[in-house]
Amino acid sequence: MQLAIDHQTVASLLVNGKSIADITALEIGNVGENIAVRRALYLHAASEKQQIASYVHSTGKLFCVLQNA
């Protein structure tokens, strides 16, 4: 299953009790470069034995893997 998520919704999502907006602001301070979360996509694996991983390089190329554990 996949679901597109808008910028405001992404910014308000919580990870370990912190919003994505707060985490982004902290990382900007850590790395000293501007970071912007422009869009996101929610992916759901069909079973607990499947793992989804992705990486987006600065050139904009996306790498995504679905692995059966």
MARFIKOL-803117 format. One record per residue: residue number from 1; residue in one letter; z, y, x of N, C-alpha, C in turn. Coordinates in steps of 0.2 Angstrom, whole numbers, plus 2048, in hexadecimal, padded with zeros to 3 digits. Example, Ala and Ser with C-alpha at 12.3 -4.5 7.8 and 13.67 -1.06 7.14 Angstrom:
! MARFIKOL-803117
BABA     i   aa   nzz   nyy   nxx   cazz   cayy   caxx   czz   cyy   cxx
BABA     1    A   827   7E4   842    827    7EA    83E   827   7F0   842
BABA     2    S   823   7F5   840    824    7FB    844   827   800   840
! end
This chain:
! MARFIKOL-803117
BABA     i   aa   nzz   nyy   nxx   cazz   cayy   caxx   czz   cyy   cxx
BABA     1    M   800   7FA   804    800    800    800   800   806   804
BABA     2    Q   7FC   80B   803    7FC    812    806   7FD   817   801
BABA     3    L   800   81D   804    801    823    7FF   801   829   804
BABA     4    A   7FD   82D   802    7FC    834    806   802   838   804
BABA     5    I   805   83C   809    80B    840    807   809   847   80A
BABA     6    D   80B   84C   806    809    853    808   80F   856   80C
BABA     7    H   80D   85C   80F    811    85F    815   818   860   813
BABA     8    Q   819   863   80D    820    864    80B   824   85E   80A
BABA     9    T   821   859   807    825    853    806   827   84F   80C
BABA    10    V   822   84F   811    823    84D    818   829   850   81B
BABA    11    A   829   857   81B    82E    85B    81E   835   859   81B
BABA    12    S   836   858   815    83C    856    812   83E   84F   812
BABA    13    L   83A   84B   815    83C    844    815   842   843   81A
BABA    14    L   847   83E   819    84C    83E    81D   84C   837   822
BABA    15    V   84E   838   828    84E    833    82D   855   833   830
BABA    16    N   859   82E   82F    860    82E    832   864   834   830
BABA    17    G   863   837   829    866    83C    827   863   843   829
BABA    18    K   85E   843   82D    85B    84A    82F   854   84A   82C
BABA    19    S   852   850   82A    84B    851    827   846   851   82C
BABA    20    I   840   84F   82B    83B    84F    82F   83A   856   832
BABA    21    A   83B   85C   82E    83A    863    830   83F   864   836
BABA    22    D   846   862   835    84B    863    83A   849   85F   840
BABA    23    I   847   859   83F    845    855    845   840   858   849
BABA    24    T   83B   85A   846    835    85E    849   837   864   84D
BABA    25    A   83C   868   84A    83E    86E    84D   842   86C   853
BABA    26    L   846   867   853    84A    865    859   845   863   85E
BABA    27    E   840   85F   85D    83B    85D    862   837   862   865
BABA    28    I   835   867   861    832    86D    863   836   870   869
BABA    29    G   83D   871   868    842    873    86D   842   86F   873
BABA    30    N   842   868   872    842    864    877   83C   864   87C
BABA    31    V   836   864   879    830    863    87D   82D   86A   87F
BABA    32    G   82F   86F   87B    82C    876    87D   825   877   87A
BABA    33    E   823   873   876    81C    874    873   81C   874   86C
BABA    34    N   818   877   868    817    877    861   815   870   85F
BABA    35    I   819   86E   859    817    867    856   817   869   84F
BABA    36    A   812   866   84C    811    867    844   80F   860   841
BABA    37    V   813   85F   83C    811    859    838   80D   85B   832
BABA    38    R   806   85A   832    802    85C    82E   801   858   828
BABA    39    R   801   851   829    800    84D    823   803   846   825
BABA    40    A   804   842   820    807    83B    822   804   836   81D
BABA    41    L   805   830   81F    803    82B    81A   808   825   81A
BABA    42    Y   80A   823   815    80F    81E    814   80C   817   814
BABA    43    L   80E   813   818    80B    80C    818   811   807   817
BABA    44    H   80F   802   813    814    7FD    811   811   7F6   812
BABA    45    A   815   7F2   817    812    7EC    818   814   7E7   812
BABA    46    A   80F   7E2   812    810    7DD    80C   816   7D9   80D
BABA    47    S   819   7D8   813    81F    7D3    813   823   7D6   819
BABA    48    E   829   7D4   819    82E    7D6    81E   82C   7D3   825
BABA    49    K   827   7CE   825    825    7CC    82C   81F   7D0   82F
BABA    50    Q   81D   7D4   82B    817    7D9    82E   81A   7DF   831
BABA    51    Q   817   7E1   836    819    7E8    839   813   7EC   83A
BABA    52    I   814   7F3   838    80F    7F8    839   811   7FD   83E
BABA    53    A   80D   7FE   843    80E    803    848   808   808   849
BABA    54    S   809   80E   84A    803    812    84C   805   817   851
BABA    55    Y   7FF   81A   853    800    820    859   7FA   824   858
BABA    56    V   7FB   82B   858    7F6    82F    858   7F6   833   85E
BABA    57    H   7F0   833   862    7F0    836    869   7EE   83D   867
BABA    58    S   7EF   842   86C    7EE    849    86C   7E7   84A   86A
BABA    59    T   7E2   846   86B    7DB    847    86A   7DA   846   862
BABA    60    G   7DF   843   85F    7DE    842    858   7DC   83B   856
BABA    61    K   7DC   836   85B    7DA    82F    85A   7E0   82C   858
BABA    62    L   7DF   828   852    7E4    824    84F   7E4   81D   851
BABA    63    F   7E9   81A   853    7EA    813    855   7EF   810   850
BABA    64    C   7ED   80A   84C    7F2    807    848   7F1   800   848
BABA    65    V   7F7   7FC   848    7F7    7F5    848   7FB   7F2   843
BABA    66    L   7F9   7ED   840    7FD    7E9    83B   7FE   7E2   83E
BABA    67    Q   804   7E0   83F    806    7DA    843   80A   7D6   83E
BABA    68    N   808   7CF   83E    80C    7CA    83A   812   7C8   83F
BABA    69    A   818   7C9   83E    81D    7C7    843   81F   7C0   842
! end
